């Protein structure tokens, strides 16, 4: 049963990552690209969380926190940069 769940989660995360990468390359504006990068970081964090749940360990927890902070700080920085230009 756990193998089936792992396969389904892997496929969903892969499709979401492909969509985010497409938006990063094709996005018409800077905000679209930044949002896609933030979504990609969230997808990577979800993949790390899935790995930790499947293998019953907490080794990637610090990496997940770091990714979340980088994504948040990057999004806030770009939002402030764009709001100052307008």
DAVENFEN-V529195 format. One record per pair of residues at least 4 apart in sequence whose ideal C-beta (glycine too) atoms are under 8 Angstrom apart, sorted by the first residue. I is the first residue (numbers start at 0). J is the second residue. D is the distance in Angstrom with one decimal. If there is no record, write none. Layout:
i=I j=J d=D
i=I j=J d=D
This chain:
i=0 j=4 d=6.7
i=1 j=5 d=6.2
i=1 j=53 d=6.8
i=2 j=6 d=6.4
i=3 j=7 d=6.4
i=4 j=8 d=6.1
i=5 j=9 d=6.1
i=5 j=49 d=7.4
i=5 j=53 d=5.9
i=6 j=10 d=6.4
i=7 j=11 d=6.4
i=8 j=12 d=6.1
i=8 j=49 d=5.4
i=9 j=13 d=6.1
i=9 j=49 d=7.9
i=10 j=14 d=6.4
i=11 j=15 d=6.3
i=12 j=16 d=6.2
i=12 j=42 d=5.6
i=12 j=45 d=6.1
i=12 j=46 d=5.4
i=12 j=49 d=7.4
i=13 j=17 d=6.4
i=14 j=18 d=6.5
i=15 j=19 d=6.4
i=15 j=38 d=7.5
i=15 j=42 d=5.3
i=16 j=20 d=6.2
i=16 j=39 d=6.3
i=16 j=42 d=5.0
i=16 j=43 d=7.9
i=17 j=21 d=6.3
i=18 j=22 d=6.5
i=19 j=23 d=6.4
i=19 j=35 d=4.7
i=19 j=36 d=7.7
i=19 j=38 d=4.6
i=19 j=39 d=4.3
i=19 j=42 d=6.5
i=20 j=24 d=6.5
i=20 j=35 d=7.5
i=20 j=39 d=6.9
i=21 j=25 d=5.7
i=22 j=26 d=5.1
i=22 j=31 d=6.0
i=22 j=32 d=7.3
i=22 j=34 d=7.7
i=22 j=35 d=3.9
i=22 j=38 d=7.9
i=23 j=32 d=5.3
i=23 j=35 d=4.2
i=23 j=36 d=6.1
i=23 j=39 d=7.1
i=26 j=31 d=3.2
i=26 j=32 d=4.4
i=26 j=35 d=6.1
i=27 j=31 d=6.1
i=28 j=32 d=7.3
i=29 j=33 d=6.2
i=29 j=77 d=7.0
i=29 j=81 d=6.9
i=30 j=34 d=6.1
i=30 j=77 d=7.1
i=30 j=78 d=8.0
i=30 j=81 d=6.2
i=31 j=35 d=6.3
i=32 j=36 d=6.5
i=33 j=37 d=6.4
i=33 j=73 d=6.9
i=33 j=74 d=6.3
i=33 j=77 d=4.5
i=34 j=38 d=6.4
i=34 j=74 d=7.5
i=35 j=39 d=6.3
i=36 j=40 d=6.6
i=36 j=70 d=7.6
i=36 j=73 d=7.1
i=37 j=41 d=6.6
i=37 j=70 d=4.8
i=37 j=73 d=6.9
i=37 j=74 d=5.0
i=38 j=42 d=6.4
i=39 j=43 d=6.5
i=40 j=44 d=6.4
i=40 j=66 d=5.1
i=40 j=67 d=7.5
i=40 j=69 d=6.7
i=40 j=70 d=4.0
i=41 j=45 d=6.4
i=41 j=67 d=8.0
i=41 j=70 d=6.7
i=42 j=46 d=6.5
i=43 j=47 d=6.5
i=43 j=66 d=6.1
i=44 j=48 d=6.3
i=44 j=63 d=4.9
i=44 j=66 d=5.1
i=44 j=67 d=6.2
i=45 j=49 d=6.3
i=46 j=50 d=6.5
i=47 j=51 d=6.4
i=47 j=59 d=4.3
i=47 j=62 d=6.2
i=47 j=63 d=5.2
i=47 j=66 d=7.8
i=48 j=52 d=6.3
i=48 j=59 d=7.8
i=48 j=63 d=6.5
i=49 j=53 d=6.2
i=50 j=54 d=6.1
i=50 j=59 d=6.4
i=51 j=55 d=7.7
i=51 j=56 d=5.9
i=51 j=57 d=6.2
i=51 j=58 d=7.3
i=51 j=59 d=5.5
i=51 j=60 d=7.1
i=59 j=63 d=5.9
i=60 j=64 d=6.6
i=61 j=65 d=6.3
i=62 j=66 d=6.3
i=63 j=67 d=6.4
i=64 j=68 d=6.4
i=65 j=69 d=6.3
i=66 j=70 d=6.3
i=67 j=71 d=6.2
i=68 j=72 d=6.0
i=69 j=73 d=6.0
i=70 j=74 d=6.2
i=71 j=75 d=6.3
i=72 j=76 d=6.2
i=73 j=77 d=6.4
i=74 j=78 d=6.2
i=75 j=79 d=6.3
i=76 j=80 d=6.3
i=77 j=81 d=6.2
i=78 j=82 d=6.2
i=79 j=83 d=6.3
i=80 j=84 d=6.9
i=81 j=85 d=6.9
